[in-house]
Amino acid sequence: MIFTETLLKGSFTVDLQPIEDERGWFARTYCKNEFAAIGHTKDWVQLNHSFTSKQGTIRGMHYQLQPFSEIKLVRCIGGAVYDVIIDLRKDSATFLQYFGVELSSSNKKMIYIPEGFAHGFQALTKDCELLYHHSQFYLPGVEAGIKYDDAAINIKWPFANGMVSARDNQHKLIDFNFKGL
């Protein structure tokens, strides 16, 4: 695996290094020692799989409140998505900045998202499937979100007017009272 730190300190894109032969390919998607080298020491306690059927659909921008913040490792195993993270760490030099990257089944890229970030994506193709590793259990009542089209963040989504759930449409806009995580 090749870890490349993004502009948002502590977050990384992770490129797999497939070993190929006439049968196909094989690649590691996790190695405790390699992840420890980037500072990851927590256990993965939950693994989720999502499916998004329609191109242009936006899911996000989700996070869990402290002290239940979580680290995520996200990989697209079907189709392609534009994956976005927002730095919500109040003491960070990149507070309220975002980073976006294409994750796809063909590029085999992953994104490592540290605690204190919101996460979401837009489906670039139909029938997208994502795998998420989580360092914290999902707990109803401690999740929150930022509106996907908040002008304070100004995410440049690839498709305008994508499908968004009623729940995600109800996320609040950032205001001057937002103190971060």
N, C-alpha and C positions, 0 to 999 in steps of 0.2 A: 504494500500500500504506500502511496505517496501522499503525504499531508502537506497542504499548502494553506498557510494562514491567510484569511481574508483581510480586508481593511478594518474589520470589526474584531478587535483583539480577542483571542480565545476561541474564535470560530474558524473552522477549517473546511475546505473542500478535500475530499479523500478520493483519490483515483486508485482503482483496483489495478493490479498487475496480473492479468490473466495468463495462465500457462496453457498454450494451445497445442493440439495435435489433430490427427485425422478424425478423432471422435468429437471434438468440440473444444471447450475450454473449462478451466477450473481456476477459482480465485478465492483468496481469503477475504472476508468482509469484516472480520474482527480478530484481533490478537491482543490479549491483555498487556503484553510487554510493549507492543508498538503504541498502543493508546496511552499507556503510562508515560511514554516519552513526550507526549503533548500535554501531560498533566492530568489525564483522566484517571481517577482512582475509584470512582463509584461503580457499583454493580448495576447491570441492566436488570430491572425488576419487572418490566412489562414489554411485550412486543405486540404491536398493532399492525393491521393490514387494512388499507383503505382502497376503495374502488370508486372511480369517478367516470361516469359514462359519457358526459358531453364535453366536447371541446369548448374552451373558453370559461368553464366553470371555475369560480374562485372559492377556495376554502381558507378561512383565516380572518384575522391574524390572532392566533390563540396563544395563551400562556397561563401558567398557574401562579397564584400569589404566594409570597413568602409566608411561612417557611417551607412551602411545598414546591418551590421552583424546581424545575427538572432540566436535565441535560437530555438532548435528543440526538439520535443518529438516524438520518432519513435517506432512504434509497428508493429510486424508481425502478420497478421490475417489469413494468408494462407501459408502453406509450412514452410520453414525454411531458414534463411539467416545467414551469418557470417557478422555482422555489425561492421564497423570500424570507429573510429574517430581519427583525428590527431590534436594535440595541436599546434595552429599557433600563440599563444599569445607570443609576443616577450619578455615580461618580466617574463614569466612563468619558473619555475624550470624544467618543463617537455616539454619545447619548442621543437617541431619536433618529439616528441614521440607519439606512437599510442597505442590505446587500442581496442581490438576486443572482441566481445561477440556473442554467438548464440542467435538470437531472433527467436521464432517459435510460431506457433499457439498453440502448445501443452504446451510450458513452460510459455506462457503468460507474458514474460518478456518484458520490455520497456527500452529504453535508453534516458536519458535526456542529451542533448548536449548544453552546454553554448555557448555564443557568442565567436568568435575567434577560431572555430574549423572547419576543413574540415570533410566531412562525405561521406561514401560510403558503399557498401555491395557487397557480392557475394552470389548468389543463391545456397543454399545447396540442394535444391530439385527443381523439375519443378513446375511451377504454383505458384509462390510466390506473396503474396500481402502484401503491407506495407501501413500503415497510418502514415502521418507526420503532426504534429501540428507545426506551424511557428509563431514566434513573430514578423516577419517582412514580408511585402508583397514581392513577387517575382518581381524584377525589371530588365528587360533586360538591358544588358550593365554593370551591377555591379556584375555579377557572375564571378567566377573564379574557377580554379581547379588545383590540383596537380596530376601528372601522377600516376596512381594506382600502377605501378611497379617501382617507384623511389627507387634506391638503397640507397639514403640518409635516407629514412624512413624504407625500408626493411620489408614491410608488408608480413607476412607469410599467404598467401591465401590458403585455403584448396584444391582448384583445380588449377592446372597449365593450362595455355592456354584457359581461359574462354573467352566467347564472350564479346567484348567491343565495344561500339559505336565509330564511327569515331570521334565524338566530344571529347569523353573521352580519346581517343588515342592521341589527339593533345594537351592535357594539358602539361604544361612545367614541366621539372625536377627542383627540388630545386637547387639553386646555391648560391654562397657566397654573392650575392647581395640581397637575400631574407631577408627582415627585419622583417617579421611577421606582425601580425595585431595589 
